[in-house]
Amino acid sequence: MPTEKLEKLFPNLKQAGYKITSAADVDYNCIAWAVGDSRQWWEPLPGLYWPPGVQKEYSITAYLRIFAIHGYTPCDHADLEPGYQKIAIYVDADGLPCHAARQTAEGKWTSKIGELEDIEHGTLESLEGEAYGTVVQIMKRKSATIA
C-alpha cells in the first residue's frame, strides 16, 4: 500500500527507480532529514522547531539560510562529487520551498516524504511534479558523517 501512495503522488518515481528505506514517521520532515536530524519536524510554524536566526517564513531565502548555517553553499550541478554532500531544494508553483532531498555517498538521493516514509530515489526529477514542484537550488558541503 505505501508504494501505491508514493507512486500516485510522484508519477515519475516508479520509472526512475526507488526504494523505501524506513517506515512512516511523523517526528521529522524532509528539511530536518536533509541536514541529518531525524528527531524533530522543522517548519516555520508555532510549536515546531525552526533554526535560530532564520526568518520564520516559507521563502527560498530562509531555506538557503538554513542550509548555509549547516555548511552548505550554492553549486551549479547535482552530479556526485567525491568529498562533498549535496542537497536539492524544491519549490512549488508559487515559488515556495516545499521539499529538500540529500544526495547519498553513492550518488542517489534520499528524501523524507512528509509524514510518510524515507525513500532513496535515483534522480531528483523523479519527485518533480504537482506535489513538490521543481528543483531550484543545489547546495553542497564537505562530506559530513551522515550518509
Secondary structure, DSSP 8 states (H G I E B T S, - for coil): -HHHHHHHH-TTHHHH-EEEEE---SS--HHHHHHT--SS-B-SSTTSB--TTS-SSS-HHHHHHHHHHTT-EEES--S--TTEEEEEEEE-TTS-EEEEEEE-TTS-EEEE-TTS-EEEES-SGGGTBTTTBEEEEEEEEE--S--
